[in-house]
Amino acid sequence: MTTSTLPIATVLGGVAHALNLAFGMTWEILWALVLGFTLSAAVQAVVSKGEITRLLPDASPRSLAVACGLGAASSSCSYAATALARSIFRKGANFTSAMAFEFASTNLVIELGIILALLLGWQFTVAEFVGGLLMIFFLALLFRVLLTPRLVEEARRQADRGLVGRMEGHADMDMSAGGGSILSRAFSPRGFTSISHYFVMDWASIWVDIAVGLLIAGALAAWVPETFWQSFFLVKHPTLAKLWGPLIGPVVAMLSFVCSIGNVPLAAVLWNGGISFGGVVSFIFADLIVLPILNIYRKYYGRRVSLFLLGTFYATMVAAGLVVEFLFDALGLIPEGPRQAKVIEASVHLNYTTVLNIIFLALAGLLVARFLRTGGPEMLRMMNGPADHHGGMSHDHGH
């Protein structure tokens, strides 16, 4: 082999290795993604978005608890969560509760917990839910002290301008099935249609982030040496590492541009590289301050309020990561020994993962077919536009 062809062969080999790792992680979590999005769609199909504003009139503990519950039942897409928070704020919801709803929509959802358990372990799933609740608690405290009526009014004036970010139509669509018990709604023809529409639209809103996250994770695992991560995360200084991880985790997330569930594969790479347990948690929380979403906050609420959100969100993410780090360490819940997050080579065998993938891909096929037969493509085309342009978006297809 000549020296001129060696670099090309090396580069191609590195790319192939990165793609191989990305596919391996994709195959490992595929069934869980389908399951998570199906469960999320089913919950959204029986919970009306029209009730959210009415249930969040203030920043009381009750309203914040309701915001957590409603957020956990919503789409895990960070862009959709951000758009929906602005939408309910414009309609009269309390600003603090709207932000708590946004946090819960991305950090307390079912599919995130499943993917964390598969790639990193059940301890990270527990940490994510504990830390998510802590983060909302810290956010409410900070807002009570620092959020002035003037800032809220400034945010409301800017929000009422209706500048478009992303996923506006998806945020305003209300496709829930009404009437009857929850089970009867979910299993009715209209409920099945609603589930199929939420399922496909949630996938449409988030697949880019998932794909980019997997590709970046594969590239980092293949090309960045372990010694770099160990040095960057201060592995040789355990006490400093526990403090440094939650501080630097959100910064890495901001610069990665990847949000929603797409940052979990990156978190697996960082964990194997040496970031602290709390650093992983704060990194995952930071999907709501990645650079594209910060720009959306500027459009939605104005420059001053967007900077306020950046500062308070970052502080709550760091604080939650630090508390989780020391709490789980005291309880002996941080995994010990070699770091074994599943950043793996592509390997398709006849095992439980393959069987589950086949079953859930068949389920996804059924939902997509229902979506196509019940006016789904037309609604999908409206998803990235503001609802006002379409005369409102209620779910009228279904039988």
N, C-alpha and C positions, 0 to 999 in steps of 0.2 A: 504494500500500500504506500503510495507516495505521500509526501508531506502535505501536498495541496489537498488531497482527499481526506486526510486524517481529521482535520477540524470539522469537515462536513459530516463525516461518519460519527464523530463524537457528539456533535450537536444533535443529529438525528437520533442517535441512541439515547441521549438525554431526554429528548422530547418524547420518544417512545416510552421511556421509563416513567415520566411524569403522567402521560396519558394512561398507562397501565395502572398506576396507583389510583388515579382519579376514577377509572372504571371499577377497580376493586372496591373502593369505598361506596360507589354508586350501587353496585350489585348487593353489597352488604346491607344497605339501608333502604333499598327500593320498596320492599313490601311494607316497611314501617311508614314510609312517606305516604303510600296509598292509604294505609289504615288510618294514619293520623288525619289526613285531609278528609277522608270519608266521615270519621267521627266529628270533626270540626264542622263539616257541611251539614251533618244531621242535626247538630245542636243549633246552628244558625237557621236551619229550616223551621225550627219550632220556636225560636226567640225573635220577636219582632224588633227591628231597629227603631221603629216608631216609639217604643216605650223608653228608649234609653234616655232621651232628653228629660222626660218627665221625672225619671227616677234619680236624676243627678242635679238637684236644685241648689246644692250648697256643698261646702267642704267638711261636713260633719262626718264622724266615724261611720255612721250608717251609709251615707252616700259613697264614701270611699270604699266601703266593703261591697256595695252594689256595683261600683265601677270595676272592682277586681273580678267579680263574678261575671259581669257582662263582657268584660274584656277577654276573659279566658274562653268565652263562648264565641269569640269573633275570629276573623281571619288573622293568621300569623304574619301576613305580609306587612312589613314596616311601613311601606308607602300607603297601603290601604288604611292601616291603623292611624297614621298621621292625618290622612285626609278625613277620616271619619271623626276624629277628635275635633278637627276644625269645624266640621259640619254640625256636630251637636253643640259646640260652643256658640256658633252663630245662631242656633235655634233656641238658645237660652240656658244651656247647661252651664254649671259653674266651671270656671277655668281650671281650678285645681283638680276637680273630679274628672274633667275631660282629659287632663294630662295623666292622671292615674289610670283611666281607662286605656289610654294609649300604651302605657307601660305594660299593663296586664295583657293587652292584645298581642304583644310580642314576646313576653317572658313567662306567662302562666298558661300557655296553650298546650293542648294534649300532644300534638306532633313534636314539639320541641323536646318534651320530656322523653318521648320514645326514642328519638334519634340520639339524644345524649346518653341514654342507657346503653344503646347498641354500640356506639363508637367509643365512649369514655367510661361507662360504668354507672351503676345505679346511684352511687354516691353523688355524682354530678347532677343527676336528675333531682334528687332531694335538695341539693345545694341551690339549684336554680329556682325551685319553688320557694324555699325559705328565703333566699336572697331577694327574689322578686318582691315578696311581701315586705321585707325590710326596706327595700329601695322605695317603695310607695310610701311607707311610713316616714322615712327620712325626707322624701319629697314634700309631703304634707307639712312637716315641721318647718322646712326651709321656706316654703311658700307662705306659711303663716307669718314668718318673721320678715321676709324680704320682699314679697310680692305686694306692691302698692296698688291702690285703686287707679292711680294714673296709668300704671303699666297695663292693667287689665283693660282700661278704656282704650288705650292706644292699640292693644292687641285686637279689641273688638272692631275698632274703626278699620284697621287694615284687613281683618278677616272678612268684613262686610263688602270689601271691594271684590272678593271672589276670584282672586288671581289663581290660575290653574297651576297645580303642582304635578302630582301623578296619581292615578287611580281614583280620580274624582267620582266618575260614574259608579265604580264598584263600591265606593264608600256610601253613596246615596241610594243604591238599589235596595229595596226591601222585598225579598222574595220568599219571606216566611209564609208558612201555611197556617191559617187561622182556624179557630173553631175546634171544639172537641178536646179530648185529653191529649197529652204530649205524645203518647204512643199512637193514638189514632191519627194524629197529624203526620207523624213520621212515616207511617205505613200506608197512608192514603195515596192515591195516584198523584194528587197535587203535591203531597209531601215528597214523594219519590222524585218528581220533577224539580222541586226546589233543591233537594239534595244534589241532584245531578248538575244543576246550574251553579250552585255554590262550589261544588267540587271542581268543575272545569275552570271557573273563573278564578278561584284561589290558585290553582295551578298556573293559569295564564299570568297571574300577577306576580308569581314568585319563582317561576322556573329559571329565569335568567340568573337570579341571585344564587340559586342552588347550583346551577351549572358552573357559574364563575367561581363560586366558593370551592367546589370540588376540583376544578382545574388549577386554581391557585394553590390549594392544599397539596395536590399532586406535584406541582412544580416546586414548592418549597421543600417538600419531603425528599424530592429527587435531587435537588440542586444545592440547597443550603446545608452546609456541613453541621453536624451536631455540636461541634466545638464553638461555632458562632453563637448558637442559641444558648449554650451553657454560659458563655461569657456575657451575653446580652442580658440574661435573666439572673445573673449573679449567683449561679448554682453553688459556687464555692463559699458563699457567705450566707448560710441558711436564714439567719435572722433578718438580714437586709433583704433577702429574696422574698420573704413573706410580706414585707412592706412595699417592695418595688413592684411586685407582680400586679396588685390591684391598681397601682398608680399608672403603670405603663400599658396595661392591658387595653384600656379604652383608647389610648393614643394609637396603638397598633390597629385597632378596629377602625378608627376614624380614617386612617390612611389606606386601609384595604379596600374601601368603597363597597364592601360586601355586607349585606344586612340580612335580617330574618334568619331562617334556618340555614342559609348558605354559609354562615360563619362557624357552624359547628365543626365541619371538617377541618377548618383552619385551627380551631381550638384544639382539636386532636393532635395536630402537628405541633402546636406550641406546647402542649402538655408533654408530649414525648421529648420535646427539646429542652424542657426544664422550667417552664414558667410555674409559678406557685399555684396551688389549688384555688385560692381566692383570686389570683390573676386570671385564671380561666373563666371564672364566674363574671368578673367585671368586664372581661373582653366580650363575652356573649351579650351582656346587658347593653353594651355600647352600640348595638345596631341602630339605636335611635339618635346617634350623633355622628354618623358617617357623613362625609362632606356633602354628598347630594341631598341628604335630608336636612342638613343645616341650611342649605340654600332654599329648600322648600319652606322652612320656618321663616326665613327672611321674607319670602313672598307672602306667606300666610299672616304673619303677625308683625312684620316690620323689623328693622335692623336691631333696635335696642332690645326688643323682647326676644329676638332670636339669640342674641348674645347672653341674655339672662337665662334662657333655657339651656344654652350650652354650659354655662357655669354651674347652674344648679343640678342639671342632669349628670354632669361629670362628677360633681361632689357626691351625689347619692350613689352613683355606680361604684366609686372608690370606697365609700363608707360601707356599702353592703358587701363588697368583696373582702374588705378587711375583717368585718364581723364574722362572715362565713369562714374565713381562713382560721381565725383563732377559736371560734366556736367548734368547728368540726375537728380541729386539732385537739382541743380539750376532750371531745367526746370519742376520739380515736376513730373517726370516720374518714380520714384522708387516706387514700390507698397508699400502701407502703411497697417497697421493693422496686423492681424494674418497671418503668413506665410502659404500659402496653395498650395504649389507645389504638384502635384498629385503623392504621394507615397501612393498607395491605395491597399486595400485588393482585391483579385480576386472576380469579380462580373460580371457575364454574363447575361444580360437581353436583351429583345427585345427592343433596343433603337437605336439611330442613330449610335452609335459606332459599335454595332453588325451588322447593315445593311451595313455600310461602309466596315467593315472587310470582310463580305461575298462577296461584289462586287469586292473589290480589290484582295482578294484571288483568285477569279475566273480569274481576269486579270493576276495575277501572274501565274496561271495554264496555260493560253494560251501562255504566253511568255516562260515558261519552256518547253512546248510541242514543240514550234517552235525551241527552242534551241536544243532539243534532236534530232529533225529531220534534222537539217542542219549542222551537224558536230561539234556541241558545245562541247560534252564531250572530243573530241580529243584536241581541243584548250584549254580546261580547264586543261587538264593534263600538258600542256606546261606552265601554268601561273606562276608557282613558279620557273621556270628555266630561265636562260638568253636566250635572243632571239638569240644570236649568235649560240647557240647549235642547232637551228632549221632552220637555213638558213633564218632567218627573219620571221616575223609574219604579214602577210597581210591577210585581210579578203576576202577569195575567195569563201566562201559558201554563198548561199543567195537565190537561186531560187528553 
